[in-house]
Amino acid sequence: MSQANLDTSSAFLDACAAAIGAQHVLTNTHDAAPYLADWRRRYRGAARAVLCPADTSEVAALVRLAHAHRIALVPQGGNTGLAGGATPDASGQQAVLSLRRLNRVRDIDPHNNTITVEAGVILAEVQAHADEAGRLFPLSLASEGSCTIGGNLSTNAGGTGVLRYGNTRELCLGLEVVTPDGEIWDGLRGLRKDNTGYDLRDLYIGAEGTLGVITAAVMKLHPLPAARVTALAALGSAHAALDFLALAQRYAGPLLTGFELMSDFCMQLVGRHFPQLRYPFEQRHAQVVLLELSDNESEAHARTLFERLMEAALEQGVVEDAVVAESLAQSQAFWNLREHIPLAQAQEGLNVKHDIGVPISRIGQFIEETDADIARAVPGARMVTFGHLGDGNLHYNVQAPEGGDPKRFLADNEKTLNRIVYDNVARHRGTISAEHGLGQLKLDEAAHYKSPVELKLMRALKTALDPLNLMNPGKVVR
Ligand SMILES: Cc1cc2nc3c(=O)[nH]c(=O)nc-3n(C[C@H](O)[C@H](O)[C@H](O)COP(=O)(O)OP(=O)(O)OC[C@H]3O[C@@H](n4cnc5c(N)ncnc54)[C@H](O)[C@@H]3O)c2cc1C
């Protein structure tokens, strides 16, 4: 797909300043810098300017100007994405379109169980507004203090509540979108049923800003649970974790809201770098599962349910040991173990990350086979395997051998490791990106693993909706 000719004059920036106010067109390198690198600092770009509109009509005005001047736009929310999707290229010809000033809650409708928010509202704020109205907005990510609802929709973010509530797509009922030529599509409908042709909403969700700019959304709310109880279970293998998941679903049904798998090496890394976080078992176990129940009745009800589940699991030999949190503080301590894995990994040094998905039933086999393949190809490599087992989503990351040079390890082995992991994913009919999207990070891998038919359909959609290739070019599909 060719990129449109670029206008090198300043007429575009003058027109942008007239449309949204000069103070909201950032051209100074210092002001623009935070918008030009991704969260991991893996990508750094350049841009003509960072544009900060205040509302939908200003977004539409800027998109029309970009269309007229043939300037490519890179939408950006909280800039917490992990695939480089919100970072402009190095040409300095693109403009970043920051949605953060679109930060109003437009409506909350407790009877319809919906909240209508603008794209730049921070996820934690959506949760807080829902809570004030006595409702739950269940999307929850470790980046929730910075990521925006527009970014969540554009990456179809997952997180820890997917098992019970689904990912962002399943939490969205309607969208407002500015199209690549600057028109406004008002699809802000709070409907559970609407079979009137192509589902445009679904097209924009997960499109990573390549088809248009999401400016607002109607999101689903749920009843606030009366209690949340957390437990840790120790198991002998990932296969046992699958049996345990089936058992937990039988005992808890829809009350089961979290089921996170953490390998022993993850626990060791957390222990090494965050010794204040206590490993709660006396012995080491191959895997630890963190479970969460959200109960609509009471804490006592949840606790009884957990105790019955753990009794059955211990009796059947599925679980080797278990501990139920006795207090909110202990619950938080269990979650801290899970949430500190990425941080401990970062402290241990650079590593090769994979955010893969396979059918839940294949997880044990996938881990076993991939561990063996990597041990053969890159002796000493250390696998950091954790994730949302209940969704079939694993962070299968690989760390340099103990004492090795992480930079060297990455340079020498990243390609080999990616090939091994993704070939195994493909064999199990899985996905190379379950949560984080393709962005620029996985563009080539997607081209390698998606079928020619799928790629042709994706290109056809992109060309039909954005014929000038001005919406986040170089991301998702080439
Ligand atoms: C510590 C940490 C933990 C994380 N945990 C998870 C997790 O558990 N699950 C998960 O799924 N992700 C996770 N992420 C990744 C990230 O937080 C999510 O992808 C999040 O949804 C991105 O939101 P954002 O507002 O930061 O988007 P950005 O990073 O700003 O943008 C992401 C993509 O969306 C596009 N975009 C942004 N806003 C718009 C808009 N309004 N219209 C059109 N396109 C837009 C951008 O162009 C880009 O392609 C984590 C990240 C961090 C740093």
The ligand as an ORCA input file, in Angstrom:
! r2SCAN-3c Opt
* xyz 0 1
  C       2.033     -2.371     32.794
  C       1.153     -2.702     31.610
  C       0.231     -3.731     31.719
  C      -0.606     -4.052     30.648
  N      -1.506     -5.064     30.787
  C      -2.319     -5.370     29.767
  C      -3.273     -6.423     29.887
  O      -3.384     -7.098     30.906
  N      -4.069     -6.671     28.837
  C      -3.996     -5.953     27.674
  O      -4.769     -6.212     26.760
  N      -3.094     -4.965     27.529
  C      -2.261     -4.653     28.533
  N      -1.351     -3.650     28.384
  C      -1.240     -2.932     27.102
  C      -2.009     -1.578     27.027
  O      -2.204     -1.010     28.293
  C      -3.343     -1.768     26.328
  O      -3.097     -2.137     24.999
  C      -4.244     -0.522     26.334
  O      -5.498     -0.908     25.839
  C      -3.711      0.626     25.498
  O      -4.447      1.785     25.787
  P      -3.809      3.243     25.549
  O      -4.857      4.271     25.791
  O      -2.571      3.387     26.296
  O      -3.535      3.154     23.990
  P      -2.227      3.644     23.100
  O      -1.044      2.942     23.607
  O      -2.196      5.149     23.169
  O      -2.662      3.161     21.706
  C      -2.769      1.811     21.391
  C      -3.271      1.655     19.944
  O      -4.594      2.160     19.822
  C      -4.653      3.260     18.899
  N      -5.559      4.238     19.504
  C      -5.488      4.778     20.751
  N      -6.558      5.557     20.976
  C      -7.304      5.537     19.840
  C      -8.545      6.128     19.457
  N      -9.236      6.904     20.269
  N      -9.025      5.871     18.209
  C      -8.343      5.058     17.359
  N      -7.174      4.466     17.678
  C      -6.675      4.706     18.905
  C      -3.218      3.735     18.740
  O      -2.997      4.304     17.463
  C      -2.452      2.430     18.924
  O      -2.434      1.717     17.716
  C      -0.497     -3.319     29.443
  C       0.440     -2.284     29.336
  C       1.250     -1.972     30.395
  C       2.228     -0.841     30.249
*
